[in-house]
Amino acid sequence: MATSEEVVAAAPPPAPEAGLKHKLERKWTFWCANQSKTKQGADWGSTLRPVYTFDTVEEFWCLCDQVFKPSKLQNNADFHLFKAGIAPKWEDPECANGGKWSVTNNNNRKANLDNMWLETLMALVGEQFEDAEDICGVVASVRQWQDKLSLWTKTAANEAAQMSIGRKWKEIIDVTDKMTYNFHDDSRTKGATKGRYAV
């Protein structure tokens, strides 16, 4: 029978601190789309591309620090962070019965857009939402007159979950304006849609 000293001696040395990775609860994927480059007659989402999938804190911060700031995108670009395996499209089975909370940002406040984006990303990868399982991801849409952030969820009909998510998100991004929730099914029809829920 081996002594405790022999067991310790046989155990591999711990990895150096610099090499440690801090795993996230789940994998996430950044996506990008440039609607201004869509060819006439092409389907929506034809420019949508996955950029990078990550699952550690270190990868997340490297990406956020070096690349992904919505204020740096050109007009008509969309930037997404979604759970790995979910495409930011209404047609994705995880999104099909869902909807989205939306908040607009005036174009003269790009720094505010970046701040709301980063706060949202940290809340998502840090699992700060009570109903995190119902969240698909977040979209930053950069447009000429105003930008928009949209938090996509899976089950639009679950009002309790959506209200909980909406209230928490409003607190996280520190907005006082009213935010509305739209069902994807409503958005598929032409014309303006009325929000189903509001916080």
Summary of the structure (lengths in Angstrom):
residues: 199
radius of gyration: 20.0
end to end distance: 65.1
largest distance: 77.3
contacts: 551
relative contact order: 0.15
helix: 32%
strand: 29%
